Amino acid sequence: MMTEKLFLTLVAPRVSEKTARIQSDLNQYTFEVAPGSTKMDVKAAVEAMFKVKVTAVQVLNTKGKTKAFRGRQGQRQGIRKAYVTLAKGQTIELGVKA
C-alpha cells in the first residue's frame, strides 16, 4: 500500500523555459504533485522512482486563473508543484534536453 501511494504522489514533470534554466543552474527539478502530498512524500517518491538522492524539497500551491468564457466567469483548477533539489552530480532523465 505504501508503494502505491508513492507512485500516485508524482503526477507529471513540469517542463518550461524556467524549469530548464533552474535544472541546469541549480540541479532542481519541478513536478506536479497530488494535492494532499507532503514534502516527505515527494522526497520518498522521487528517490524510489528515479534512484537519486534528494537534498531538499519545496512545495507550493498555485491558484487557478480567473477566465471569462462566453460572458461567464470561471476559474481554472489550481495545482500543487514541488521543486526537488538533487545531490551534486545526480540527474534525472526526463526525455527533454536542457
GUVOVO-404426 format. One record per residue (C-alpha): y negated, x negated, z. Coordinates in steps of 0.02 Angstrom, whole numbers, plus 32768, in hexadecimal, padded with zeros to 4 digits. Example, Ala and Ser with C-alpha at 12.3 -4.5 7.8 and 13.67 -1.06 7.14 Angstrom:
<rs>
R;80E1;7D99;8186
R;8035;7D54;8165
</rs>
This chain:
<rs>
R;8000;8000;8000
R;7F89;7F72;8027
R;7F9D;7F20;7F7C
R;7F7D;7FC7;7F28
R;7ED5;7FD4;7F82
R;7EA7;7F23;7F4C
R;7EC3;7F4C;7E95
R;7E5E;7FED;7EA2
R;7DCB;7F8F;7EF1
R;7D91;7F37;7E52
R;7D5F;7FB4;7DCC
R;7D1B;7F42;7D43
R;7CBE;7E9F;7D28
R;7C04;7EB2;7D01
R;7BD1;7E4B;7C69
R;7B1A;7E36;7C37
R;7A9E;7DAB;7C17
R;7A72;7DA3;7CCF
R;7B27;7D98;7D08
R;7B4C;7D12;7C86
R;7AB9;7CAB;7CC7
R;7AEB;7CB6;7D7E
R;7B9F;7C95;7D4D
R;7B71;7BEE;7CFE
R;7AE9;7BBC;7D7B
R;7B2C;7BF9;7E23
R;7BE7;7C14;7E01
R;7BD2;7CCD;7E2E
R;7C2F;7D5B;7DDA
R;7BFB;7E12;7DDD
R;7C74;7EA3;7DED
R;7C63;7F5E;7DF8
R;7CC6;7F91;7E92
R;7D06;8032;7EE0
R;7C83;8093;7F45
R;7CDB;807E;7FED
R;7D08;7FC6;7FDD
R;7CCC;7F43;8058
R;7CA6;7E8A;8043
R;7D50;7E5D;808B
R;7DA8;7ED3;8012
R;7D4D;7E87;7F7E
R;7D73;7DD5;7FB7
R;7E2C;7DFB;7FCF
R;7E37;7E53;7F26
R;7DE4;7DC6;7EC4
R;7E4D;7D41;7F1A
R;7EEE;7DA2;7EFA
R;7ECA;7DD0;7E45
R;7E7E;7D2E;7E05
R;7ECC;7CAC;7E7C
R;7E25;7C5D;7EAB
R;7DCA;7C33;7F4D
R;7D36;7CA6;7F73
R;7CAC;7C5D;7FE0
R;7C33;7CF1;7FE8
R;7C24;7DA7;7FB7
R;7B84;7E0D;7FAA
R;7B95;7EC9;7F91
R;7B0D;7F42;7F5B
R;7AFA;7FF7;7F27
R;7A91;8023;7E90
R;7A47;80D1;7E7B
R;7A61;8130;7DDA
R;79CB;814A;7D6A
R;7975;81F3;7D61
R;797A;822C;7CAC
R;7943;82C7;7C4D
R;79BC;831B;7BD7
R;7986;83B4;7B72
R;78F7;83D4;7BE9
R;7960;83CC;7C86
R;795C;8343;7D07
R;79FF;82EE;7D2F
R;7A37;8250;7D86
R;7AB4;81CE;7D4C
R;7B39;8197;7DC4
R;7B14;80FE;7E30
R;7B8B;806B;7E3F
R;7BBC;7FEA;7EC1
R;7BB6;7F34;7E88
R;7BF9;7E96;7ED7
R;7BBB;7DE6;7EB6
R;7C4B;7D6E;7ED9
R;7C2B;7CB4;7EF2
R;7CBE;7C41;7ED1
R;7CE5;7B97;7F1A
R;7CA6;7B00;7EBA
R;7D0E;7AD8;7E20
R;7D62;7B82;7E13
R;7D46;7C01;7D88
R;7D82;7CAD;7D52
R;7DAC;7CC8;7C9B
R;7D65;7D74;7C6E
R;7D7B;7D61;7BB3
R;7CBF;7D48;7B99
R;7C6F;7CA0;7B75
R;7BD8;7C7B;7BE2
</rs>
